[in-house]
Amino acid sequence: MRIALVGAGAFGEKHLDGLKNIDGVEIVSVISRRADQAAAVAAKYGARHSGTELEEALALPDVDAVILCTPTQMHAEQAIACMNAGKHVQVEIPLADSWADAEAVVAKQKETGLVCMVGHTRRFNPSHQYVHNKIKAGEFNVQQMDVQTYFFRRKNINAKGEARSWTDHLLWHHAAHTVDLFAYQAGKIVKANAVEGPIHPELGIAMDMSIQLKSESGAICTLSLSFNNDGPLGTFFRYIGDTATYIARYDDLVNGKEEPIDVSHVDVSMNGIELQDREFVAAIREGREPNSSVGKVLDCYRVLGELEKQLAAG
């Protein structure tokens, strides 16, 4: 499986670290906005080609698939370009920053029949897989999810603390993780509400947001998001259910009393990004629809689109 990585920033390298653990996978091209960064990352991971434009990678005859870790605003257009070039594609979350663009990507996937997967990593983290397996076995039902997504980003920086060329978004990026996960664990979302705090004068985005969700099963979710939190960073999920309480922190899981739960047996790795990439490669090899395909995560973007309209209406 010969893969091109587009977007060699903080998250791009996480994918490259995961891909190197998958048998039969070769990184053949690294594309980034800066030629020097692309060349350095290509050298580090053994890719023979580097460049600054997606089209360069798509023109290579030995590229089977592309992983897009580019700015949010480019995701939909680039995913469609990859499929137009006959390449399977995994696009990092979010699929798009509008409902119309999300629909356009799904339409292209149906037209081409190629694998098009979105990086909804929470479906793959061993912690959330453990809970999902309990739900599937009929041993646990979600009554409520309480989720906190907190960062300290009062300047436009990435996960490495480096300046970004684009602006992140609490709704279309960070809320997407929880909106999809809640539906994955509790059923289709039938009600959604949102409020947001003040708009940042320079970044032009809300720095704080609160979202309420209800699923068809009757379960509810409360999601708090902030770029203003000067404290523990990341996303923390509390599952309150009929038989247990679980708290998930990325790939780790504890019960409601903060007692660790061993999730090392859940999958072949404890790294959610690696497991996500393993699913992408396996789906291509096996000719099947992957977990977190554009079709399976599409409803998340319907909900985000509805919430955006609510926020715009005040």
N, C-alpha and C positions, 0 to 999 in steps of 0.2 A: 504494500500500500504506500504510494508515493504522495506525500502531502506538502502543500505550500502553506506557510503561515503568513498571514497578512496582519500587521500590527505587532511590532516587536517590543511593546512596552511591558509594564509590570505583569499584566495578565497573560500576555503572549508567552512569556517565559515559563509561566506556570503550566501552560499547555505543553510546551516543549519538554519540560521536566517529566510530565506524565507520559508523553508519547514515546520517550526513550525506553520506557519499561514494557512496551507492547511489541511482541515478536512480529517481525516482518514489516515493520513500519519504518519508512525512510523519509527524513525531512529533506526535500530537494530544493526548496526555495524559501527565502525569508524576505518579506517586503516590509518596509517601514517608511515613514515620512522623511526621515533623514538617512541619506545613503551610508554615512559612517556607522550609524546605529545598526542598520540592516546588515552591513558587512561584518560587524563585530559579532552580532548574534548568530549569523550564518556560520562564521568560523567556530564559534563556541559549540554549536550543535552539529557541525559536520555537513551543513548544506552547501552544495556546490554553486548555487546561484543566489544572488541578492539584488535588490533593486528598490525603487521608490514608487512604482505604480502597479496596481493590481493587474493591469493588462499584460505586464511583462510575465507574470506567473501564469496567467491563463493561456498565454501563447506557447508555453513550454509543452512539448508533446508527451513528456513523461510525468505530468501531474495528474493524479487520479482524483484528488480531493483537496479542498481548501478549508482552512479554519480562519475565520474573520474575527480579529480582536481589535477592530478599528473603532473610531468614534461612533457613538449611537446614531447620529444623524446620517451616517453612511450605510448602515446595516442593510436596510431593505434593498436599496439600489445595487449594492455590491453582491448581495445574495442572488438577486435576479441575474446579474451579469455572470456570475459563476455558473449558474444553471444554463444560461444561454450558451456558454462555452462548453457545455457537456460535462461539467465537473460537479461531483457531489460537494455539499457545503455544510459546514457547521458554523453558525453565526452566534457570536457571544450574545448573552442577554443584554439588552432587550432585542427582540426581533425587529422592532420598529418603534418610532415615536409618534405613530398615528394609527388609528384603526384601518384607514384606507390603505396605507402602505403594508400593513400586516396581511390584509386580504389579498393584495397584489402578489406577495411572496407565495402565499398558499396556492393561488391560481397558477403561478409558474411551476410550482412543484407538481401539481396535478397534471399540467401540460407535458412536462418532461419525464416524470416518473423517477427522477433522481432522488437520492437521499438528501433531505434538507432538514437539519436538526438545529435546535436552539439550545444555548447553554444554560438551561434551567438546572443548575448544579444541585439544588436542594433535593431533587428527585434521586440523586445519586449518592449524596452523603450517607455513609453507613448509619449515622444516627437517625436520619429520617427514613431510611430503608427499613430499619428495625421496627419503627412505629408502623410503617406501611404494611409490613409483613404481619404484624399483630392485627391490624384492621382487616386484612384479607382473610386471616384465619378465624375471624369472628371473635377474637379475644379482647378487642379494644375498640371503642367508638369515641370519636372526638365530640366533646360537648362544647369546648371553648379552646381557642388558641389565643394566647397573649404574646405579642411579638414586639421586640424593640430593635430597630435598625438605627444605630448611632455611629456617627463619624464626627471628626473635628476638621471641617474643610471650609474655613472662612476665606480661603484663597483657592484659586483654581489649580489644584495639585492632584496627582495620582496616588496610588497606594504606596509608591516608593518615596513620596514627598517631593516629586519632581513636577515642574510646571506643565500644565496640560494645554493642548492646542484647542480644546473643545470644552464645553460645559456639561457636567454631569446633571442628573435630574432625579429627585427623590421619587416622583410618581412613575415615570416611564422606565427607570432602571431599577431602583432599589425596592420599590413596592412590587414590581413584577415578580420578584422571587417569592414573596409571601402570598400574593394573590393566586399564583399558580399552585403553590404548595398546598394552600388551604383547600382549593378545589380538588387537588390530587388526593388529599387525605379525607375530605369530608363531603365531597360531592359538588355539583355545579352551583355556582354563586347566583343567588336569585335576588339579593338586595345588597346595595353598596352605597356608602356615604363617605364624604371626605370634607375636611376643612384644612386650611393652610394658614401659616403664620405670615409675617411681613416678607415682602420681596426684597432680596439683597440689592442695594443700589448699583453695584457694579456687575454682579453675575446675572442679575435679572431673573433669578429663580427664588422660590420659597425655600427657606432654610429649615423650616419645621412643618410637619404635616401629621394629621391624624386620620386614620381610615377605619371604618367599621364595615364588616362583611357578614352576610348570613348565607348559608348553603341550603340546598334543597333538603338536606337531612335534618335541618333545624339547628345545626351547630353555628356558633358565632365566632368571629375573630376580631380582635382589636389590635391594630397596628400603629405604633408610634415611630415616626421617622425624624431624624434631625442631622443636620450638618453642623450644629452648634455645640454638640456634647463634648466637653473637655473631660473625658474619663475613659472607662473601658470602651473600646471600639469594636464594631462588628454587629452581627445580628444574633439575637438570643430568642429562642422559641420555647414557650411553655405550652405543652399539650395537657389540657385538663380533660380527662375522660371518665367513662363510667366505671372503669376497673383500676385505673392508675393515673399518676401524673408523671410526665416526662419533661425534662428540660434539655433541649438540643443546642449545642454550640458547635457549629460547623460539623466536623466528623465525630465529635464526642457526645456522649449521652449520660445523663444522670437521672435519678428518680426525683420525686418532689422533695425528698429529704437530703438532696445533694449527694446521694450515694452512687458511685460510679456503676454503670452498666457496661459489661463487656460486649462490644460490637465488632470485635476483631474477626469473628466468624461469619459476619454478614455477607462479605464479598471478598474478592481476591486481593483487594487493597484497602487501606484505610484513607486513601486520598480521593476525595470526591471528584476533583478535576480529572485525575487519571481514569476513574471509573466512567466518567462522562465520555472521555475520549475512547475508551475501550468499547463503549456502546456504539459510538459513531463508526468506528472501524468494523465492528462485528456486523452492524446493520448493512453496510456496503457489501461486505464479503458474503453475507447470507441472503442478500436481496430482499430484505424485509424493512418494515417501518420501525424506526427506533423509538424508544421511550424519549419523550420530549421532542418528537417531530413537530414540524410547523403545524400540522393538523391537530395534534394532541394538545398543544399549548395555545392554540388560536383563541380560545374563549377568554383566556387571561387578558388579551389585548382588547377584546370587546369591553370587559369590565373597566380597564384603564381608560379607554376612550369615553365611557360613560362618566367616569369620575372627573376626567378633564373638563367635560361639559359642565358638570356641577360646579367645579371650581371657577370656571370662566364666568358663570352666571352669578357668582358671589353668594 
